[in-house]
Amino acid sequence: MSNKVYTVHNEIREQLNAIAAGRIIILDGAMGSLIQSYHLTEEDFRGERFAGHPVNLLGCNDLLCLTRPELISRIHEEYLEAGADITKTCSFNATAVSLEHFGLEGFAYEISRAAAALARKAADRFSEPARPRFVAGSMGPTAKSGSLSPDINNPEKRAITWDELAAAYYDNARGLLDGGADILLVETIFDTLNAKAAIFAINKLLEERRLDIPLMLSATVASAAPGGGRILAGQTLGAFCVSVAHARPWALGLNCSFGAEALKNSVEELGALSARFGGSWLISAHPNAGLPNRLGAYDESPESMTLKMEPYFKEGLVNIAGGCCGTTPAHIAALAAAARRYPPREAARPALPGTRLSSLVDFTIEKGPCLIGERANAGENRKFLGYLHEENYDDALAEAAAMIDKGVSIIDVRVDDASLDGERAMRNFLNFIPQDPDLARTPLMIDSSRWSVIEAGLACVQGKCLVYSISLMEGPDEFLRRAGSIRSRGAAAVVTLFDERGPAPDYERKIEVAGRSWWLLRDLDFPARDIVVDAGAPEGIVEHDPRVPDFIRACAWIQDNCAGARVLGVLGGLSKPGPGFGGTEQVQKAITGVFLKRAVDSGLTLAVVNPASLIPWEDIDPTLRETVEDRFFNVAPA
């Protein structure tokens, strides 16, 4: 998927941006709180159409869009009359995943469409040329997590898969757009993997229809400590931002959680992250009306909540404000009145971002050497392969985690072996990673020669990964298809220097293939900083090997001519020294250390290596270093 922006519906985005430039936009409040105030019965939820439904339907608020549409319309109108610019649809649980609890999974599209149509009618009734009103299609997180196991004794188990989530969100979004939604709002995100599946489904739908619909993403934090908020699945807000930035959201925000006072630090942090990461998105907040009491009700008054929200406005923290659980039209009216007295948050100045990856935390690649550990590679480490065969994932994790203490910043995960079911092995190993705190905080490189294994891996990781690799070997169409797939799943891509003619063995061919690959990706609108070029480090080098300067020069060329891209080298295949040189392990490690230093000085950023196989430049004996340089690196270019 290209993520290109199309012209249809651009007028909505332009209207919203014009309003946001001048004032704080007001989002409405809780749908559920008002529904509860009507004290509906089972019969109210069923209506005539579902009178004989075999499952109890009390509490299925979304169904009211079909059985009590006049009530849902009335709630929208109350919020719009209170001053809301955007009204959210009654579709928070209108996915097949959530409706399955009520035996209504087959009605997901119909309910989503009806929810948007009711909100659309209400918004149109209140819209004026000077004060347009908008509809946000609400898409909730579901009650199932793609990242966390529902069984503490079965860490690789998941309650739901990426494919199931994406299919459910696709129908949800399709119904919302067909009903007239202006904006799609993925809210109360507690697991970024679920949100990435929603983004994937939305982008697929928008590209099929060639639409440009503003997207709002709003997470809920489970921890609001002064040191930084975290969502339930463990990610920091920084990691969350990196993981969803590929969606290019119109607005990024926080909702639900602990109430306005407790959420403020996290909203402030989110804005600071936006500025640091160069995010052009607006910042939104729609917190609860405090915390629920022992009966599950929310006691915070409109006046009290507004007093706690007013610092958001005074300090310029938000562009969009509204309410979540416990809020009513009275809360929104009070917020709207307060917000009118203050200007909106100023747009962040775009920063020149580094290459950003994430796990439970965010990680930025600026300069080399950033080491990628290869001990979780079944082709390079027979011990790791054995653990996979035995399904001994605890020891497999330990094998990978041991590299972190040795200076590795990224873990290469490759399970390719004819004796393994690659997709299953990749899924199970990645699903075990949350069990190890160090690995869970380390970004990954999903690595396979089989595309189905790469996709299986990406479907398991809530963070932003590297993918190794794509190339022009099968031609530009397949190259771009795979690049689009990587981008749509929120990952960065490693490009290897192969094309239809085979590998690029020398400097001239390396820069030819690198340049061609680069421009194809940029024409696809693939972000420059998410392109990593493997410059093709030589294997089996001998003394005075001309491939060494070819590689070094290629690193420099890529650095100078592919602005923003990173350069990678796989150093595990560097040779043992030639005859008469000794061939000791110390010499081999020195060769790798010198090679790494020379390459980094010429632009290499990332190196795939077993850290135990090299001696850092500064630790190599000067005499040995001089000898290694003379025999292996003082080579004139061909």
C-alpha positions as CSV (number, residue, x, y, z in Angstrom):
1,M,0.0,0.0,0.0
2,S,1.3,3.4,-1.0
3,N,-0.3,5.6,1.7
4,K,-0.7,8.2,-1.0
5,V,-3.3,10.9,-0.3
6,Y,-6.2,11.2,-2.8
7,T,-8.4,14.2,-3.4
8,V,-11.9,12.8,-2.5
9,H,-13.0,14.1,0.9
10,N,-10.0,16.5,1.1
11,E,-12.5,19.3,1.7
12,I,-13.3,17.8,5.1
13,R,-9.7,17.7,6.1
14,E,-9.2,21.2,4.9
15,Q,-12.3,22.4,6.9
16,L,-11.1,20.6,10.1
17,N,-7.6,22.0,9.7
18,A,-8.9,25.5,9.2
19,I,-11.0,25.3,12.4
20,A,-8.1,23.7,14.4
21,A,-5.8,26.6,13.4
22,G,-8.1,29.1,15.1
23,R,-9.6,27.4,18.1
24,I,-9.8,24.2,20.2
25,I,-12.2,21.7,18.5
26,I,-14.8,20.1,20.9
27,L,-15.5,16.4,20.8
28,D,-18.7,15.1,22.3
29,G,-19.0,13.0,25.5
30,A,-19.9,9.5,26.5
31,M,-22.6,7.7,24.6
32,G,-22.9,4.9,27.2
33,S,-23.4,7.3,30.1
34,L,-26.5,8.8,28.5
35,I,-27.9,5.4,27.4
36,Q,-27.6,4.2,31.0
37,S,-29.6,7.2,32.2
38,Y,-32.6,5.9,30.3
39,H,-32.7,2.7,32.4
40,L,-33.5,0.5,29.3
41,T,-34.7,-3.0,29.6
42,E,-33.9,-6.2,27.7
43,E,-37.0,-5.6,25.6
44,D,-35.7,-2.1,24.7
45,F,-32.5,-3.5,23.3
46,R,-34.3,-6.3,21.4
47,G,-37.1,-4.3,19.8
48,E,-39.3,-6.2,17.5
49,R,-36.6,-7.4,15.1
50,F,-34.6,-9.3,17.8
51,A,-37.4,-10.4,20.0
52,G,-36.6,-14.0,19.5
53,H,-32.8,-13.7,19.6
54,P,-31.3,-16.6,21.7
55,V,-28.8,-14.5,23.6
56,N,-29.4,-11.7,26.2
57,L,-28.9,-8.3,24.5
58,L,-29.1,-6.0,27.6
59,G,-26.0,-3.7,27.4
60,C,-25.4,-4.1,23.7
61,N,-25.5,-0.3,23.2
62,D,-24.5,-0.4,19.5
63,L,-27.6,-2.5,18.7
64,L,-29.8,0.4,19.7
65,C,-28.8,2.0,16.4
66,L,-31.2,-0.6,14.9
67,T,-33.8,-1.1,17.6
68,R,-34.0,2.4,19.2
69,P,-32.6,4.8,16.6
70,E,-34.6,7.7,17.9
71,L,-32.9,7.5,21.3
72,I,-29.4,7.5,19.7
73,S,-30.3,10.5,17.5
74,R,-31.5,12.3,20.6
75,I,-28.2,11.8,22.3
76,H,-26.2,13.1,19.3
77,E,-28.4,16.1,19.2
78,E,-28.0,16.9,22.9
79,Y,-24.2,16.8,22.5
80,L,-24.3,19.0,19.4
81,E,-26.6,21.5,21.1
82,A,-24.1,21.5,24.0
83,G,-21.4,22.8,21.6
84,A,-19.7,19.7,20.2
85,D,-18.0,20.1,16.8
86,I,-17.6,16.4,16.4
87,T,-20.0,13.7,17.4
88,K,-18.9,10.1,17.8
89,T,-21.0,7.3,16.4
90,C,-22.5,4.6,18.7
91,S,-20.3,2.0,17.2
92,F,-17.6,1.5,19.8
93,N,-18.3,-2.3,19.9
94,A,-19.6,-2.7,16.4
95,T,-17.0,-5.2,15.2
96,A,-17.7,-8.8,14.7
97,V,-15.2,-9.5,17.4
98,S,-17.1,-7.6,20.1
99,L,-20.6,-8.4,18.8
100,E,-19.8,-12.1,19.0
101,H,-20.5,-12.0,22.7
102,F,-24.1,-11.2,21.9
103,G,-24.4,-13.6,19.0
104,L,-24.6,-10.6,16.6
105,E,-21.3,-10.8,14.7
106,G,-23.1,-11.0,11.4
107,F,-24.6,-7.6,12.0
108,A,-21.4,-5.6,12.4
109,Y,-21.5,-3.9,9.0
110,E,-25.2,-3.0,9.3
111,I,-24.9,-1.6,12.9
112,S,-21.8,0.4,11.9
113,R,-23.6,1.9,8.9
114,A,-26.7,2.7,10.9
115,A,-24.6,4.3,13.7
116,A,-22.9,6.6,11.2
117,A,-26.2,7.5,9.4
118,L,-27.8,8.6,12.7
119,A,-24.8,10.7,13.6
120,R,-24.7,12.1,10.1
121,K,-28.3,13.2,10.2
122,A,-27.9,14.9,13.5
123,A,-24.7,16.6,12.5
124,D,-26.3,17.9,9.3
125,R,-29.2,19.3,11.2
126,F,-26.9,21.4,13.4
127,S,-24.3,22.4,10.7
128,E,-24.2,25.9,9.5
129,P,-21.8,27.5,7.0
130,A,-20.0,29.3,9.8
131,R,-20.1,26.3,12.2
132,P,-20.0,22.9,10.4
133,R,-20.4,19.8,12.5
134,F,-18.6,16.5,11.8
135,V,-19.1,12.7,12.5
136,A,-16.3,10.6,13.9
137,G,-16.8,6.9,13.3
138,S,-15.9,5.3,16.7
139,M,-13.9,2.1,16.5
140,G,-13.1,0.5,19.8
141,P,-10.3,-1.9,20.8
142,T,-12.3,-5.1,21.2
143,A,-11.9,-7.0,24.4
144,K,-9.2,-9.2,23.0
145,S,-5.5,-8.5,22.8
146,G,-3.3,-9.5,19.9
147,S,-0.1,-9.0,22.0
148,L,-0.9,-10.6,25.3
149,S,-1.7,-14.2,26.1
150,P,-5.0,-14.9,27.8
151,D,-3.3,-17.9,29.6
152,I,-0.4,-17.3,31.9
153,N,0.7,-20.9,31.5
154,N,0.6,-20.7,27.7
155,P,2.6,-17.7,26.6
156,E,2.4,-18.3,22.9
157,K,-1.4,-18.5,22.9
158,R,-3.3,-15.5,21.6
159,A,-7.1,-14.8,21.9
160,I,-7.2,-13.4,18.4
161,T,-5.0,-13.1,15.3
162,W,-4.0,-10.2,13.2
163,D,-6.1,-11.5,10.3
164,E,-9.2,-11.8,12.5
165,L,-8.7,-8.2,13.8
166,A,-8.1,-6.7,10.4
167,A,-11.2,-8.4,8.9
168,A,-13.4,-7.2,11.7
169,Y,-12.1,-3.6,11.5
170,Y,-12.4,-3.6,7.7
171,D,-16.2,-4.3,8.0
172,N,-16.5,-1.8,10.8
173,A,-14.8,1.0,8.8
174,R,-16.7,0.1,5.7
175,G,-20.1,0.5,7.4
176,L,-19.0,3.8,9.1
177,L,-17.9,5.3,5.7
178,D,-21.0,4.1,4.0
179,G,-23.2,5.7,6.7
180,G,-21.5,9.0,6.3
181,A,-18.6,9.3,8.8
182,D,-16.2,12.2,8.1
183,I,-13.5,10.9,10.4
184,L,-12.5,7.5,11.6
185,L,-11.6,7.3,15.3
186,V,-9.7,4.3,16.6
187,E,-10.0,4.9,20.4
188,T,-9.3,3.5,23.8
189,I,-6.2,1.7,22.3
190,F,-4.8,-0.6,25.0
191,D,-2.8,-2.8,22.6
192,T,-0.9,-1.2,19.7
193,L,-1.0,-4.5,17.7
194,N,-4.8,-4.2,17.7
195,A,-4.5,-0.6,16.5
196,K,-2.0,-1.5,13.8
197,A,-4.5,-4.1,12.5
198,A,-7.2,-1.4,12.5
199,I,-4.8,1.0,10.6
200,F,-4.0,-1.8,8.1
201,A,-7.7,-2.4,7.5
202,I,-8.6,1.3,7.2
203,N,-5.7,2.0,4.8
204,K,-6.8,-1.0,2.6
205,L,-10.3,0.3,2.5
206,L,-9.3,3.9,1.7
207,E,-6.9,2.9,-1.0
208,E,-9.6,0.7,-2.6
209,R,-12.0,3.7,-2.6
210,R,-9.3,6.3,-3.3
211,L,-10.4,8.3,-0.3
212,D,-8.6,10.6,2.1
213,I,-10.4,10.4,5.4
214,P,-8.9,12.0,8.5
215,L,-7.8,9.4,11.1
216,M,-7.8,9.9,14.8
217,L,-5.9,7.5,17.1
218,S,-6.5,7.7,20.8
219,A,-4.9,5.4,23.4
220,T,-5.7,4.8,27.0
221,V,-3.0,4.6,29.6
222,A,-2.9,2.0,32.3
223,S,-0.1,3.9,34.1
224,A,0.1,7.6,34.4
225,A,3.3,8.0,36.5
226,P,5.3,11.2,36.3
227,G,8.0,9.3,34.5
228,G,5.7,8.6,31.6
229,G,2.5,6.8,30.8
230,R,2.2,3.3,29.4
231,I,-0.7,1.5,27.7
232,L,-1.9,-1.8,29.1
233,A,0.1,-4.0,26.7
234,G,3.3,-2.3,28.1
235,Q,4.3,0.3,25.5
236,T,5.5,3.7,26.6
237,L,3.8,6.6,24.8
238,G,7.0,7.1,22.8
239,A,6.9,3.5,21.6
240,F,3.2,3.9,20.8
241,C,3.9,7.1,18.7
242,V,6.6,5.3,16.7
243,S,4.5,2.2,16.2
244,V,1.5,4.1,14.7
245,A,3.2,7.0,12.9
246,H,3.0,5.2,9.6
247,A,-0.8,5.9,9.7
248,R,-0.1,9.6,9.4
249,P,-2.9,10.4,11.8
250,W,-4.8,13.7,11.6
251,A,-4.9,13.6,15.4
252,L,-3.2,11.5,18.1
253,G,-4.5,11.5,21.7
254,L,-5.5,9.9,24.9
255,N,-8.9,9.1,26.3
256,C,-10.7,7.2,29.1
257,S,-8.0,6.4,31.8
258,F,-8.0,8.1,35.2
259,G,-9.8,11.4,34.7
260,A,-8.5,14.8,33.5
261,E,-6.2,15.6,36.4
262,A,-4.3,12.3,36.4
263,L,-4.2,12.2,32.6
264,K,-2.6,15.6,32.1
265,N,1.0,14.6,32.5
266,S,0.6,11.9,29.8
267,V,-1.1,14.4,27.4
268,E,1.7,16.8,28.0
269,E,4.2,14.0,27.3
270,L,2.4,13.1,24.1
271,G,2.7,16.6,22.8
272,A,6.4,16.7,23.6
273,L,6.9,13.4,21.8
274,S,5.1,14.8,18.8
275,A,7.5,17.8,18.7
276,R,10.5,15.6,19.1
277,F,9.5,13.1,16.5
278,G,8.4,15.7,14.0
279,G,4.8,14.5,14.1
280,S,2.4,16.9,12.3
281,W,-0.7,15.4,14.0
282,L,-3.0,17.4,16.3
283,I,-3.2,16.4,20.0
284,S,-6.5,15.3,21.5
285,A,-7.8,14.4,24.9
286,H,-11.2,13.1,26.0
287,P,-10.8,11.8,29.6
288,N,-13.3,10.2,31.9
289,A,-15.3,12.3,34.4
290,G,-12.9,11.2,37.2
291,L,-12.8,7.6,38.5
292,P,-15.9,5.4,38.9
293,N,-17.3,5.0,42.4
294,R,-18.1,1.7,44.0
295,L,-21.3,1.3,42.0
296,G,-19.5,2.0,38.7
297,A,-20.9,5.5,38.3
298,Y,-18.9,8.7,37.7
299,D,-19.5,11.5,40.2
300,E,-17.3,14.3,38.8
301,S,-19.5,17.3,38.0
302,P,-19.2,19.4,34.8
303,E,-17.7,22.3,36.9
304,S,-15.1,20.0,38.6
305,M,-14.0,18.4,35.4
306,T,-13.7,21.7,33.6
307,L,-11.5,23.1,36.4
308,K,-9.2,20.1,35.8
309,M,-9.3,20.4,32.0
310,E,-8.7,24.2,32.0
311,P,-4.9,23.8,32.6
312,Y,-4.9,21.8,29.3
313,F,-6.2,24.9,27.6
314,K,-4.1,27.5,29.5
315,E,-0.9,25.6,28.8
316,G,-1.7,25.0,25.1
317,L,-1.6,21.2,25.4
318,V,-4.5,20.2,23.1
319,N,-6.2,20.9,19.8
320,I,-9.2,18.7,20.4
321,A,-11.0,18.2,23.8
322,G,-14.0,16.2,24.9
323,G,-15.2,13.6,27.3
324,C,-15.2,9.9,27.8
325,C,-16.9,7.7,30.5
326,G,-19.2,9.5,32.8
327,T,-19.4,12.7,30.7
328,T,-22.7,14.2,29.7
329,P,-23.9,17.2,27.5
330,A,-23.5,19.4,30.6
331,H,-19.8,18.4,30.8
332,I,-19.3,19.2,27.1
333,A,-21.1,22.5,27.4
334,A,-18.8,23.5,30.3
335,L,-15.7,22.4,28.5
336,A,-16.7,24.2,25.3
337,A,-17.3,27.4,27.2
338,A,-13.9,27.2,28.9
339,A,-12.1,26.2,25.7
340,R,-13.4,29.3,23.9
341,R,-11.2,31.5,26.1
342,Y,-7.9,29.9,24.9
343,P,-6.0,29.4,21.7
344,P,-5.3,25.8,20.5
345,R,-2.0,24.0,20.9
346,E,0.6,25.3,18.4
347,A,1.6,22.9,15.7
348,A,4.8,21.1,16.3
349,R,7.8,22.2,14.2
350,P,8.7,19.3,11.9
351,A,12.0,17.7,13.1
352,L,14.3,15.7,10.9
353,P,13.7,12.4,12.5
354,G,16.2,9.6,12.7
355,T,15.2,6.0,11.9
356,R,12.9,5.1,14.7
357,L,12.0,1.6,15.8
358,S,10.1,0.5,18.9
359,S,9.4,-2.4,21.2
360,L,8.0,-1.6,24.6
361,V,10.1,1.6,24.3
362,D,11.2,3.7,21.3
363,F,14.6,3.5,19.8
364,T,16.3,5.9,17.4
365,I,19.1,5.1,15.0
366,E,21.2,8.1,14.4
367,K,24.8,7.1,13.9
368,G,26.7,3.8,13.7
369,P,27.6,1.4,14.8
370,C,24.3,0.0,15.8
371,L,24.8,-3.7,16.3
372,I,22.2,-6.2,15.2
373,G,22.6,-9.5,17.0
374,E,22.5,-12.7,14.9
375,R,22.3,-15.4,17.6
376,A,18.6,-15.8,17.2
377,N,19.2,-16.8,13.6
378,A,18.6,-20.5,13.0
379,G,20.9,-20.6,10.1
380,E,23.9,-19.2,12.0
381,N,23.3,-20.6,15.5
382,R,22.6,-24.4,15.6
383,K,21.9,-24.2,19.3
384,F,19.0,-21.7,18.7
385,L,17.7,-24.0,15.9
386,G,17.8,-26.9,18.4
387,Y,15.7,-25.0,20.9
388,L,13.1,-24.2,18.2
389,H,12.9,-27.9,17.3
390,E,12.3,-28.8,20.9
391,E,9.9,-25.8,21.3
392,N,12.1,-24.9,24.2
393,Y,11.4,-21.2,24.0
394,D,12.7,-20.3,27.4
395,D,16.2,-21.2,26.3
396,A,15.7,-19.8,22.9
397,L,14.8,-16.4,24.5
398,A,17.9,-16.7,26.8
399,E,20.1,-17.3,23.7
400,A,18.8,-14.1,22.2
401,A,18.7,-12.0,25.4
402,A,22.4,-12.8,26.1
403,M,23.4,-10.6,23.2
404,I,21.9,-7.5,24.8
405,D,24.5,-7.3,27.5
406,K,27.2,-7.5,24.8
407,G,26.1,-4.3,23.1
408,V,23.4,-5.4,20.7
409,S,20.6,-2.9,20.1
410,I,18.4,-4.9,17.7
411,I,17.7,-8.6,17.6
412,D,17.7,-10.4,14.2
413,V,15.1,-13.2,14.3
414,R,15.4,-15.8,11.5
415,V,13.9,-19.2,11.7
416,D,14.5,-20.4,8.2
417,D,15.4,-24.1,8.1
418,A,13.9,-26.9,6.0
419,S,13.1,-28.9,9.1
420,L,10.9,-26.2,10.7
421,D,7.4,-24.9,10.0
422,G,8.7,-21.3,9.5
423,E,5.4,-19.5,10.1
424,R,4.7,-21.4,13.3
425,A,8.2,-21.1,14.7
426,M,8.3,-17.4,14.0
427,R,4.9,-16.8,15.7
428,N,5.6,-18.9,18.7
429,F,9.1,-17.4,19.4
430,L,7.8,-13.8,19.0
431,N,4.8,-14.5,21.2
432,F,7.2,-15.7,23.9
433,I,9.3,-12.5,23.8
434,P,7.0,-10.6,26.3
435,Q,8.2,-13.1,28.9
436,D,11.7,-11.7,28.9
437,P,11.9,-8.0,30.1
438,D,15.1,-7.2,28.3
439,L,14.0,-8.7,25.0
440,A,10.6,-7.0,25.3
441,R,12.4,-3.7,25.4
442,T,14.6,-4.5,22.3
443,P,13.5,-3.8,18.7
444,L,13.5,-6.7,16.3
445,M,14.5,-7.4,12.7
446,I,12.2,-10.0,11.2
447,D,14.3,-11.9,8.8
448,S,13.4,-14.6,6.3
449,S,13.8,-15.7,2.6
450,R,10.1,-16.6,2.7
451,W,7.7,-13.7,2.5
452,S,4.9,-15.7,4.3
453,V,7.3,-16.0,7.3
454,I,7.9,-12.3,7.4
455,E,4.2,-11.5,7.3
456,A,3.6,-14.0,10.1
457,G,6.2,-12.2,12.2
458,L,4.9,-8.7,11.6
459,A,1.4,-9.9,12.6
460,C,2.8,-10.7,16.1
461,V,4.7,-7.5,17.1
462,Q,3.1,-4.3,18.4
463,G,6.3,-2.4,17.9
464,K,8.0,-1.1,14.8
465,C,10.4,-3.6,13.3
466,L,13.0,-3.8,10.6
467,V,12.2,-6.3,7.8
468,Y,15.1,-8.2,6.2
469,S,14.7,-8.0,3.2
470,I,13.3,-6.9,-0.1
471,S,15.1,-6.7,-3.4
472,L,14.6,-6.2,-7.2
473,M,15.5,-9.8,-7.9
474,E,11.9,-10.5,-8.9
475,G,11.4,-7.2,-10.7
476,P,10.0,-3.8,-9.6
477,D,6.4,-4.8,-9.3
478,E,7.1,-7.5,-6.7
479,F,9.6,-5.2,-5.0
480,L,7.0,-2.4,-4.6
481,R,4.3,-4.8,-3.6
482,R,6.4,-6.1,-0.7
483,A,7.5,-2.6,0.2
484,G,3.9,-1.5,0.4
485,S,3.1,-4.5,2.6
486,I,5.9,-3.7,5.0
487,R,4.8,0.0,5.2
488,S,1.1,-0.9,5.8
489,R,2.2,-3.0,8.7
490,G,4.2,-0.2,10.3
491,A,7.7,-1.5,9.7
492,A,11.0,-0.3,8.1
493,A,12.6,-2.2,5.2
494,V,16.1,-3.5,4.5
495,V,16.9,-3.4,0.8
496,T,19.5,-5.9,-0.5
497,L,21.4,-5.2,-3.6
498,F,20.0,-7.8,-6.0
499,D,18.1,-7.1,-9.2
500,E,16.9,-9.1,-12.2
501,R,20.6,-9.7,-13.2
502,G,21.5,-11.1,-9.8
503,P,23.7,-9.8,-7.0
504,A,25.6,-6.6,-7.3
505,P,29.3,-7.7,-6.8
506,D,31.2,-4.5,-7.3
507,Y,31.0,-0.8,-6.7
508,E,29.4,0.2,-10.0
509,R,26.7,-2.4,-9.7
510,K,26.1,-1.7,-6.0
511,I,25.4,2.0,-6.6
512,E,23.3,1.2,-9.7
513,V,21.0,-1.1,-7.8
514,A,21.0,1.0,-4.6
515,G,20.0,4.1,-6.6
516,R,17.3,2.4,-8.5
517,S,15.8,0.8,-5.4
518,W,15.9,4.1,-3.6
519,W,14.0,6.1,-6.2
520,L,11.4,3.3,-6.6
521,L,10.7,3.5,-2.9
522,R,10.6,7.2,-2.8
523,D,8.1,7.3,-5.7
524,L,6.0,4.9,-3.6
525,D,6.1,7.6,-0.8
526,F,8.1,5.2,1.4
527,P,9.7,7.4,4.1
528,A,13.4,7.9,3.5
529,R,14.3,7.2,7.1
530,D,12.6,3.8,7.0
531,I,14.8,2.7,4.1
532,V,17.9,0.7,5.1
533,V,20.3,-0.4,2.3
534,D,22.4,-3.6,2.8
535,A,25.5,-2.6,1.0
536,G,26.6,-6.2,0.5
537,A,29.6,-6.8,2.8
538,P,31.9,-9.3,1.2
539,E,32.2,-12.9,2.4
540,G,35.4,-14.9,2.5
541,I,37.8,-11.9,2.1
542,V,41.4,-12.5,1.3
543,E,44.4,-10.3,1.6
544,H,44.2,-7.2,-0.5
545,D,40.7,-8.1,-1.6
546,P,39.2,-5.4,-4.0
547,R,35.7,-6.2,-2.6
548,V,36.7,-4.4,0.6
549,P,37.1,-0.9,-0.9
550,D,34.1,-1.5,-3.2
551,F,31.9,-2.0,-0.1
552,I,33.4,1.0,1.8
553,R,32.9,3.2,-1.2
554,A,29.3,2.0,-1.7
555,C,28.6,2.9,2.0
556,A,29.8,6.4,1.3
557,W,27.8,6.7,-1.9
558,I,24.6,5.6,-0.3
559,Q,25.1,7.9,2.6
560,D,25.6,10.9,0.2
561,N,23.0,10.1,-2.5
562,C,20.1,8.4,-0.7
563,A,19.3,11.2,1.8
564,G,17.9,9.9,5.1
565,A,18.6,6.2,4.4
566,R,20.6,4.0,6.7
567,V,23.4,1.6,5.5
568,L,23.7,-1.9,6.8
569,G,26.4,-4.6,6.5
570,V,26.2,-8.3,7.4
571,L,29.6,-8.9,8.9
572,G,29.3,-12.6,9.9
573,G,30.8,-13.8,6.7
574,L,34.1,-12.0,6.8
575,S,36.9,-14.4,6.0
576,K,39.5,-16.1,8.1
577,P,42.9,-14.6,7.1
578,G,44.9,-16.1,4.2
579,P,47.8,-18.5,4.2
580,G,50.8,-17.5,6.3
581,F,48.9,-14.9,8.3
582,G,48.3,-17.1,11.3
583,G,44.5,-17.5,11.3
584,T,44.0,-17.2,15.0
585,E,40.7,-16.3,16.5
586,Q,42.2,-13.1,17.8
587,V,43.1,-12.1,14.2
588,Q,39.7,-12.9,12.9
589,K,38.1,-10.7,15.5
590,A,40.5,-7.9,14.8
591,I,39.6,-8.1,11.0
592,T,35.9,-7.7,11.9
593,G,36.7,-4.8,14.3
594,V,38.8,-3.0,11.8
595,F,36.3,-3.6,9.0
596,L,33.4,-2.2,11.2
597,K,35.4,0.9,12.0
598,R,36.3,1.6,8.4
599,A,32.7,1.1,7.3
600,V,31.2,3.2,10.0
601,D,33.6,6.1,9.1
602,S,32.3,5.8,5.5
603,G,28.6,5.8,6.4
604,L,27.7,2.3,7.7
605,T,25.0,2.6,10.4
606,L,23.9,-0.9,11.2
607,A,26.0,-4.1,11.4
608,V,24.6,-7.6,11.7
609,V,27.2,-9.4,13.8
610,N,27.8,-11.7,16.7
611,P,29.4,-9.3,19.1
612,A,31.6,-12.1,20.4
613,S,33.2,-12.3,16.9
614,L,34.8,-8.9,17.0
615,I,37.2,-6.8,19.0
616,P,36.2,-3.1,19.1
617,W,38.6,-0.9,17.2
618,E,39.8,0.9,20.4
619,D,40.6,-2.5,22.1
620,I,42.7,-4.0,19.2
621,D,46.4,-4.1,19.9
622,P,48.0,-1.3,17.8
623,T,50.5,-3.6,16.2
624,L,47.9,-6.1,15.2
625,R,45.6,-3.4,14.0
626,E,48.4,-2.0,11.7
627,T,49.1,-5.4,10.3
628,V,45.4,-6.1,9.6
629,E,44.9,-2.8,8.0
630,D,47.9,-3.2,5.7
631,R,47.0,-6.7,4.5
632,F,43.2,-6.4,4.3
633,F,42.2,-2.7,4.0
634,N,44.9,-0.8,2.2
635,V,43.6,-1.8,-1.2
636,A,43.3,0.6,-4.1
637,P,39.9,0.7,-5.7
638,A,39.6,-1.3,-8.9
